Amino acid sequence: MNWVDIVQGIGSLATAIALFYVARSTAHAKKAAEAADPICDVGVVRPRGVTQNGTNIDAISLTLKVLPPGIYFLDPKDKGDDMLTGVSPGGLRPIFRNIDYCAELTFRDGSSALWCRSRIGQLAAVDGGGAVA
């Protein structure tokens, strides 16, 4: 056994751990979506961005009146009149290292509280004046 074999073994182990983490996170997200109530006044905002190979990522800015629990894909061409496309959890592929694909969401929950989820995934309550609490 040489150093190359050892390094390859460590790399394989690290990959297996990362895949386990992604699978576990996806399962957690699916359970949370299934247990959730619909949300209202969903604002979706994403500025223009660029992929790692230089392709443009279109901006998104729209409001949806009611969004039932689920996992969705939003096409930048949607204007909010059409329902978002439902995506099965198995069809999701996380995009790592490019926040330009992420959108900021604002929404009201079942008790009319206003929330904001940032592009990096932080959830915060929003006070009545529109400022993040």
NUSEDREN-855162 format. One record per residue: residue number from 1; residue in one letter; x, z, y of N, C-alpha, C in turn. Coordinates in nm, 3 decimals. Layout:
% residues N
[NUM; "a"; [X; Z; Y]; [X; Z; Y]; [X; Z; Y]]
...
% end
This chain:
% residues 133
[1; "m"; [0.086; 0.000; -0.118]; [0.000; 0.000; 0.000]; [0.090; 0.000; 0.123]]
[2; "n"; [0.057; -0.090; 0.218]; [0.137; -0.097; 0.340]; [0.051; -0.058; 0.461]]
[3; "w"; [0.112; -0.062; 0.578]; [0.044; -0.022; 0.702]; [-0.076; -0.112; 0.733]]
[4; "v"; [-0.068; -0.238; 0.702]; [-0.178; -0.330; 0.730]; [-0.303; -0.288; 0.651]]
[5; "d"; [-0.283; -0.250; 0.525]; [-0.396; -0.206; 0.443]; [-0.460; -0.079; 0.501]]
[6; "i"; [-0.377; 0.012; 0.547]; [-0.426; 0.137; 0.606]; [-0.506; 0.109; 0.732]]
[7; "v"; [-0.453; 0.023; 0.821]; [-0.521; -0.010; 0.946]; [-0.652; -0.082; 0.917]]
[8; "q"; [-0.652; -0.174; 0.820]; [-0.776; -0.243; 0.784]; [-0.880; -0.145; 0.729]]
[9; "g"; [-0.836; -0.049; 0.651]; [-0.928; 0.052; 0.599]; [-0.989; 0.136; 0.710]]
[10; "i"; [-0.907; 0.176; 0.805]; [-0.957; 0.254; 0.920]; [-1.055; 0.171; 1.001]]
[11; "g"; [-1.023; 0.042; 1.021]; [-1.113; -0.047; 1.095]; [-1.247; -0.064; 1.025]]
[12; "s"; [-1.243; -0.077; 0.894]; [-1.367; -0.090; 0.816]; [-1.451; 0.037; 0.826]]
[13; "l"; [-1.388; 0.152; 0.819]; [-1.458; 0.278; 0.831]; [-1.522; 0.292; 0.970]]
[14; "a"; [-1.448; 0.257; 1.074]; [-1.502; 0.265; 1.210]; [-1.622; 0.172; 1.226]]
[15; "t"; [-1.616; 0.052; 1.170]; [-1.728; -0.042; 1.177]; [-1.850; 0.014; 1.105]]
[16; "a"; [-1.830; 0.072; 0.988]; [-1.941; 0.130; 0.912]; [-2.007; 0.243; 0.990]]
[17; "i"; [-1.927; 0.327; 1.053]; [-1.981; 0.438; 1.134]; [-2.061; 0.384; 1.251]]
[18; "a"; [-2.009; 0.280; 1.319]; [-2.080; 0.221; 1.433]; [-2.213; 0.160; 1.389]]
[19; "l"; [-2.214; 0.090; 1.277]; [-2.339; 0.031; 1.227]; [-2.441; 0.137; 1.188]]
[20; "f"; [-2.394; 0.247; 1.131]; [-2.483; 0.358; 1.098]; [-2.545; 0.415; 1.225]]
[21; "y"; [-2.466; 0.432; 1.329]; [-2.515; 0.484; 1.456]; [-2.620; 0.392; 1.516]]
[22; "v"; [-2.596; 0.261; 1.518]; [-2.692; 0.164; 1.573]; [-2.822; 0.167; 1.493]]
[23; "a"; [-2.813; 0.171; 1.360]; [-2.933; 0.176; 1.276]; [-3.012; 0.303; 1.302]]
[24; "r"; [-2.944; 0.414; 1.316]; [-3.011; 0.542; 1.340]; [-3.078; 0.542; 1.478]]
[25; "s"; [-3.011; 0.487; 1.579]; [-3.068; 0.479; 1.714]; [-3.191; 0.389; 1.716]]
[26; "t"; [-3.186; 0.277; 1.645]; [-3.300; 0.186; 1.638]; [-3.419; 0.253; 1.570]]
[27; "a"; [-3.394; 0.327; 1.462]; [-3.502; 0.397; 1.393]; [-3.564; 0.502; 1.484]]
[28; "h"; [-3.482; 0.573; 1.561]; [-3.533; 0.674; 1.654]; [-3.619; 0.608; 1.761]]
[29; "a"; [-3.576; 0.494; 1.815]; [-3.652; 0.423; 1.918]; [-3.786; 0.375; 1.863]]
[30; "k"; [-3.788; 0.329; 1.739]; [-3.911; 0.283; 1.677]; [-4.010; 0.398; 1.662]]
[31; "k"; [-3.963; 0.515; 1.614]; [-4.050; 0.631; 1.599]; [-4.106; 0.675; 1.734]]
[32; "a"; [-4.023; 0.675; 1.837]; [-4.068; 0.715; 1.970]; [-4.173; 0.618; 2.023]]
[33; "a"; [-4.153; 0.489; 2.000]; [-4.249; 0.388; 2.047]; [-4.383; 0.403; 1.975]]
[34; "e"; [-4.380; 0.432; 1.847]; [-4.504; 0.446; 1.770]; [-4.583; 0.571; 1.811]]
[35; "a"; [-4.514; 0.675; 1.856]; [-4.580; 0.799; 1.892]; [-4.624; 0.803; 2.038]]
[36; "a"; [-4.587; 0.703; 2.116]; [-4.610; 0.705; 2.260]; [-4.751; 0.661; 2.297]]
[37; "d"; [-4.794; 0.701; 2.416]; [-4.918; 0.656; 2.475]; [-4.888; 0.534; 2.562]]
[38; "p"; [-4.992; 0.456; 2.596]; [-4.969; 0.343; 2.688]; [-4.919; 0.395; 2.823]]
[39; "i"; [-4.844; 0.314; 2.894]; [-4.799; 0.348; 3.029]; [-4.862; 0.247; 3.126]]
[40; "c"; [-4.873; 0.287; 3.252]; [-4.943; 0.206; 3.352]; [-4.851; 0.173; 3.469]]
[41; "d"; [-4.891; 0.071; 3.545]; [-4.818; 0.030; 3.665]; [-4.669; 0.017; 3.637]]
[42; "v"; [-4.637; -0.061; 3.536]; [-4.498; -0.076; 3.493]; [-4.428; -0.178; 3.582]]
[43; "g"; [-4.330; -0.132; 3.656]; [-4.248; -0.221; 3.739]; [-4.120; -0.255; 3.665]]
[44; "v"; [-4.089; -0.383; 3.656]; [-3.968; -0.428; 3.587]; [-3.884; -0.503; 3.688]]
[45; "v"; [-3.763; -0.453; 3.714]; [-3.675; -0.516; 3.812]; [-3.536; -0.532; 3.751]]
[46; "r"; [-3.487; -0.655; 3.756]; [-3.351; -0.682; 3.711]; [-3.291; -0.784; 3.807]]
[47; "p"; [-3.179; -0.751; 3.873]; [-3.115; -0.849; 3.961]; [-3.048; -0.959; 3.879]]
[48; "r"; [-3.012; -1.067; 3.947]; [-2.938; -1.173; 3.879]; [-2.809; -1.117; 3.823]]
[49; "g"; [-2.766; -1.178; 3.714]; [-2.641; -1.135; 3.652]; [-2.569; -1.253; 3.591]]
[50; "v"; [-2.460; -1.223; 3.524]; [-2.378; -1.327; 3.461]; [-2.332; -1.275; 3.324]]
[51; "t"; [-2.341; -1.361; 3.222]; [-2.292; -1.324; 3.090]; [-2.139; -1.324; 3.091]]
[52; "q"; [-2.081; -1.276; 2.983]; [-1.936; -1.271; 2.975]; [-1.872; -1.409; 2.975]]
[53; "n"; [-1.952; -1.511; 2.933]; [-1.895; -1.646; 2.934]; [-1.933; -1.724; 3.060]]
[54; "g"; [-1.996; -1.657; 3.159]; [-2.024; -1.718; 3.288]; [-2.162; -1.779; 3.303]]
[55; "t"; [-2.249; -1.767; 3.203]; [-2.385; -1.819; 3.212]; [-2.469; -1.726; 3.299]]
[56; "n"; [-2.553; -1.784; 3.385]; [-2.638; -1.703; 3.471]; [-2.747; -1.632; 3.393]]
[57; "i"; [-2.779; -1.510; 3.434]; [-2.890; -1.432; 3.382]; [-2.991; -1.423; 3.494]]
[58; "d"; [-3.112; -1.475; 3.473]; [-3.214; -1.479; 3.577]; [-3.260; -1.339; 3.617]]
[59; "a"; [-3.298; -1.326; 3.744]; [-3.354; -1.201; 3.794]; [-3.498; -1.187; 3.744]]
[60; "i"; [-3.545; -1.063; 3.736]; [-3.683; -1.033; 3.698]; [-3.739; -0.934; 3.799]]
[61; "s"; [-3.862; -0.959; 3.844]; [-3.932; -0.864; 3.931]; [-4.081; -0.884; 3.911]]
[62; "l"; [-4.145; -0.791; 3.841]; [-4.289; -0.801; 3.818]; [-4.348; -0.665; 3.789]]
[63; "t"; [-4.482; -0.660; 3.793]; [-4.554; -0.536; 3.763]; [-4.659; -0.566; 3.657]]
[64; "l"; [-4.667; -0.482; 3.558]; [-4.768; -0.492; 3.453]; [-4.863; -0.374; 3.468]]
[65; "k"; [-4.993; -0.399; 3.461]; [-5.092; -0.293; 3.480]; [-5.089; -0.189; 3.368]]
[66; "v"; [-5.092; -0.235; 3.243]; [-5.090; -0.144; 3.129]; [-4.999; -0.203; 3.022]]
[67; "l"; [-4.916; -0.118; 2.964]; [-4.828; -0.162; 2.857]; [-4.845; -0.067; 2.739]]
[68; "p"; [-4.901; -0.117; 2.628]; [-4.917; -0.030; 2.511]; [-4.782; 0.001; 2.447]]
[69; "p"; [-4.776; 0.105; 2.362]; [-4.650; 0.138; 2.295]; [-4.598; 0.018; 2.217]]
[70; "g"; [-4.468; 0.004; 2.213]; [-4.407; -0.104; 2.137]; [-4.270; -0.136; 2.190]]
[71; "i"; [-4.210; -0.236; 2.131]; [-4.079; -0.285; 2.174]; [-4.101; -0.428; 2.219]]
[72; "y"; [-4.059; -0.461; 2.340]; [-4.092; -0.589; 2.400]; [-3.969; -0.664; 2.448]]
[73; "f"; [-3.986; -0.795; 2.457]; [-3.885; -0.882; 2.516]; [-3.951; -0.947; 2.637]]
[74; "l"; [-3.884; -0.944; 2.750]; [-3.938; -1.002; 2.872]; [-3.861; -1.128; 2.908]]
[75; "d"; [-3.929; -1.240; 2.907]; [-3.869; -1.366; 2.949]; [-3.874; -1.371; 3.101]]
[76; "p"; [-3.763; -1.404; 3.169]; [-3.763; -1.408; 3.315]; [-3.869; -1.502; 3.372]]
[77; "k"; [-3.920; -1.596; 3.293]; [-4.022; -1.689; 3.342]; [-4.160; -1.625; 3.344]]
[78; "d"; [-4.179; -1.511; 3.276]; [-4.309; -1.443; 3.278]; [-4.338; -1.392; 3.418]]
[79; "k"; [-4.462; -1.404; 3.459]; [-4.501; -1.361; 3.593]; [-4.584; -1.233; 3.591]]
[80; "g"; [-4.601; -1.174; 3.474]; [-4.680; -1.052; 3.464]; [-4.823; -1.079; 3.422]]
[81; "d"; [-4.869; -1.205; 3.431]; [-5.004; -1.239; 3.388]; [-5.013; -1.239; 3.236]]
[82; "d"; [-4.908; -1.282; 3.172]; [-4.906; -1.287; 3.026]; [-4.850; -1.156; 2.972]]
[83; "m"; [-4.898; -1.117; 2.856]; [-4.843; -0.997; 2.791]; [-4.702; -1.027; 2.745]]
[84; "l"; [-4.620; -0.929; 2.747]; [-4.484; -0.946; 2.697]; [-4.486; -0.981; 2.549]]
[85; "t"; [-4.383; -1.044; 2.503]; [-4.373; -1.081; 2.363]; [-4.333; -0.958; 2.281]]
[86; "g"; [-4.414; -0.925; 2.181]; [-4.380; -0.814; 2.092]; [-4.264; -0.853; 2.003]]
[87; "v"; [-4.173; -0.761; 1.982]; [-4.054; -0.787; 1.901]; [-4.048; -0.684; 1.790]]
[88; "s"; [-4.024; -0.727; 1.668]; [-4.007; -0.630; 1.560]; [-3.871; -0.564; 1.576]]
[89; "p"; [-3.860; -0.435; 1.543]; [-3.731; -0.367; 1.557]; [-3.618; -0.439; 1.483]]
[90; "g"; [-3.651; -0.504; 1.372]; [-3.548; -0.578; 1.298]; [-3.497; -0.698; 1.375]]
[91; "g"; [-3.576; -0.747; 1.472]; [-3.536; -0.862; 1.551]; [-3.453; -0.826; 1.673]]
[92; "l"; [-3.434; -0.697; 1.697]; [-3.358; -0.655; 1.814]; [-3.209; -0.657; 1.785]]
[93; "r"; [-3.135; -0.703; 1.882]; [-2.989; -0.701; 1.874]; [-2.939; -0.643; 2.005]]
[94; "p"; [-2.882; -0.524; 2.003]; [-2.833; -0.466; 2.128]; [-2.723; -0.552; 2.189]]
[95; "i"; [-2.723; -0.557; 2.320]; [-2.619; -0.632; 2.393]; [-2.527; -0.527; 2.455]]
[96; "f"; [-2.410; -0.517; 2.401]; [-2.315; -0.417; 2.449]; [-2.228; -0.475; 2.560]]
[97; "r"; [-2.180; -0.391; 2.645]; [-2.082; -0.424; 2.748]; [-2.134; -0.520; 2.855]]
[98; "n"; [-2.266; -0.536; 2.873]; [-2.315; -0.620; 2.982]; [-2.445; -0.563; 3.035]]
[99; "i"; [-2.433; -0.481; 3.139]; [-2.551; -0.418; 3.200]; [-2.638; -0.521; 3.270]]
[100; "d"; [-2.586; -0.642; 3.293]; [-2.665; -0.744; 3.363]; [-2.790; -0.784; 3.286]]
[101; "y"; [-2.799; -0.755; 3.157]; [-2.920; -0.783; 3.080]; [-3.024; -0.672; 3.095]]
[102; "c"; [-2.986; -0.557; 3.147]; [-3.074; -0.441; 3.154]; [-3.159; -0.443; 3.281]]
[103; "a"; [-3.281; -0.391; 3.271]; [-3.372; -0.385; 3.385]; [-3.402; -0.239; 3.419]]
[104; "e"; [-3.438; -0.215; 3.544]; [-3.486; -0.083; 3.586]; [-3.637; -0.084; 3.568]]
[105; "l"; [-3.692; 0.024; 3.514]; [-3.835; 0.035; 3.492]; [-3.891; 0.152; 3.570]]
[106; "t"; [-4.005; 0.133; 3.633]; [-4.083; 0.244; 3.689]; [-4.220; 0.237; 3.623]]
[107; "f"; [-4.280; 0.354; 3.597]; [-4.409; 0.354; 3.530]; [-4.478; 0.488; 3.547]]
[108; "r"; [-4.610; 0.487; 3.523]; [-4.690; 0.610; 3.521]; [-4.727; 0.642; 3.377]]
[109; "d"; [-4.714; 0.770; 3.342]; [-4.752; 0.811; 3.207]; [-4.900; 0.849; 3.204]]
[110; "g"; [-4.945; 0.899; 3.091]; [-5.086; 0.933; 3.072]; [-5.137; 1.041; 3.166]]
[111; "s"; [-5.049; 1.123; 3.222]; [-5.091; 1.227; 3.316]; [-5.067; 1.184; 3.461]]
[112; "s"; [-5.043; 1.055; 3.484]; [-5.023; 0.994; 3.616]; [-4.892; 1.033; 3.683]]
[113; "a"; [-4.800; 1.093; 3.610]; [-4.668; 1.121; 3.666]; [-4.588; 0.991; 3.675]]
[114; "l"; [-4.513; 0.974; 3.782]; [-4.434; 0.853; 3.803]; [-4.291; 0.876; 3.756]]
[115; "w"; [-4.238; 0.779; 3.680]; [-4.104; 0.789; 3.621]; [-4.023; 0.665; 3.654]]
[116; "c"; [-3.892; 0.680; 3.648]; [-3.800; 0.568; 3.665]; [-3.691; 0.576; 3.558]]
[117; "r"; [-3.673; 0.465; 3.486]; [-3.563; 0.456; 3.390]; [-3.464; 0.358; 3.449]]
[118; "s"; [-3.342; 0.405; 3.475]; [-3.240; 0.322; 3.538]; [-3.187; 0.217; 3.442]]
[119; "r"; [-3.109; 0.124; 3.495]; [-3.050; 0.018; 3.413]; [-2.955; 0.074; 3.308]]
[120; "i"; [-2.903; 0.195; 3.329]; [-2.812; 0.254; 3.231]; [-2.885; 0.350; 3.137]]
[121; "g"; [-3.020; 0.356; 3.148]; [-3.100; 0.433; 3.053]; [-3.135; 0.574; 3.093]]
[122; "q"; [-3.101; 0.616; 3.215]; [-3.134; 0.752; 3.257]; [-3.279; 0.757; 3.305]]
[123; "l"; [-3.355; 0.854; 3.253]; [-3.494; 0.872; 3.289]; [-3.506; 0.986; 3.388]]
[124; "a"; [-3.581; 0.963; 3.497]; [-3.597; 1.066; 3.599]; [-3.739; 1.061; 3.654]]
[125; "a"; [-3.792; 1.179; 3.685]; [-3.923; 1.184; 3.751]; [-3.907; 1.138; 3.896]]
[126; "v"; [-4.010; 1.072; 3.947]; [-4.009; 1.024; 4.085]; [-4.112; 1.105; 4.161]]
[127; "d"; [-4.073; 1.159; 4.278]; [-4.169; 1.238; 4.354]; [-4.271; 1.145; 4.422]]
[128; "g"; [-4.373; 1.202; 4.487]; [-4.481; 1.125; 4.547]; [-4.436; 1.026; 4.653]]
[129; "g"; [-4.322; 1.048; 4.717]; [-4.275; 0.959; 4.821]; [-4.192; 0.842; 4.769]]
[130; "g"; [-4.176; 0.834; 4.638]; [-4.101; 0.722; 4.581]; [-3.954; 0.753; 4.559]]
[131; "a"; [-3.909; 0.874; 4.592]; [-3.769; 0.910; 4.571]; [-3.752; 0.972; 4.433]]
[132; "v"; [-3.640; 0.945; 4.373]; [-3.612; 1.001; 4.240]; [-3.584; 1.148; 4.254]]
[133; "a"; [-3.654; 1.229; 4.175]; [-3.636; 1.376; 4.182]; [-3.517; 1.420; 4.103]]
% end
